[in-house]
């Protein structure tokens, strides 16, 4: 809901709105308005219990709060958001949350445990894309009301299907699907049994720092400061403009027509780096570049070939020469910034070692293979370097470039040989990637659980067992240690060559401070942003 006192008044604001509509020349944005140039087409809904695209999750997370959230500076730590404390039951099958008494929705109404119970029940019952993140604890539309309960105005009790690591539950509740919406508003706006979904797709009813004022698909998003939220900066409104061309974003930033640019390329970032007029806020995101080797190919089914390929790649050269400002070398299945992520980089280009491994596999003369990859840069340039690296050890690679969706469709059908893709995490817990890269309980073509391991036709019961053991470990420190060991074992004994982690950068004018980027899009935050 929008309060009149949120509306900007005065000639400066009026002039700026004319600028936004007509793209007229403008020297600098008003001091109480933050303008962000960003690609916004990856967005279909702002309902936090439905939205599962990067941009939608980012906007929703700035308008809603969850029970808990990860500490961006210390990812192994979960901190309270709406919850001031929580306690797991002795049997590991329940968690009791005590909610803060000072939190308010944008409407001015207090946030209660009933709102929290309704919100989590709503996510389970609607069963939209992200619902699996919390449904994996045994919640269903039939039992949600019984297992997700408010016992008083500030106490919420979750009863799980089986003993569960509390850290796993907390990390999952920190995802966007764990957002708390105002029950009264959602019920009033409901049409039929949609729980207000039709209305909340284009409106907000949260307690976060910002309130949605308007959303024009593929054009703009406007957010107003929540008068009842925790935001204390001097920005009254954020305007995100859909600017597809990174060159246009850069020009807007340089002219003062935008305060922040979010999609600049490596070359464009180079022009700003070291320039005192700009501040580059950079963060590793949960997107990993990986070569997957399909085990249906008899040559790729040999462990020595996995190792040979990993030792043939020039990781550092690719990073420095092709993607110096958009990617960093990462050779484990967890991205930096995740709880339990390790920094080990055991592989570097070693042609002699790679050739020896091929000889050990009985392939001293090499072999021919195809590699699919995305057609968008930087993938073609990286694929060509991989092709040259593998040629040095006798592996002749035929490159096959296609649009993202075509590459993924082929991979999901297990029709590839080598394939260069990116893998993104679904939620902020090690299990999201551990399960994808390690677990395959049914390698048949009609399997229900089609993980990344399944897509590469790789089934190793030891890795499946290690992943499940780490998932169920209830001691948080021991759980992290299990994931650290699992990453090291996976590096040494899997048909995946992890190469790079993507970096995201918010290029800000020097008078902008407080922009925070997280490993997942729903941890990007404007809650502390200000302009000098």
Secondary structure, DSSP 4 states (H G I P E B T S, - for coil): ---GGGS--SHHHHHHHHHHHH----SS--TTEEEEEE---S-S---TTT--SHHHHHHHHHH---SEEE-TTSTT-EEESSEEEEEE-TTSSEEEEEE-SS-B-TTSPBP-HHHHHHHHHHHHHH--GGGHHHHTTT--TTTHHHHEEEEETTEEEEE-SS---HHHHHHHHTSGGGPPP-HHHHHHT--TTSTTHHHHTS-----SSEEEEEEETTTEEEEEE-TTSS--SS--EEEEEE---HHHHHHHHHHTS-SEE----HHHHHHHTT-TTEEEEEEEEEEEEEEEE-TTSTTTTSHHHHHHHHHH--HHHHHHHT-TTTEEE--SSS-TTSTT----------HHHHHHHHHHTT-TT-EEEEEEEESSTTHHHHHHHHHHHHHTTTEEEEEEEE-HHHHHHHHHTT--SEEEEEEE-SSSSTHHHHHHHH--S--STT-S---HHHHTT---HHHHHHHHHHHH--SHHHHHHHHHHHHHHHHHSSSEEEEEEEEEEEEEETTEE--B--SSGGG-B-TT-EE-
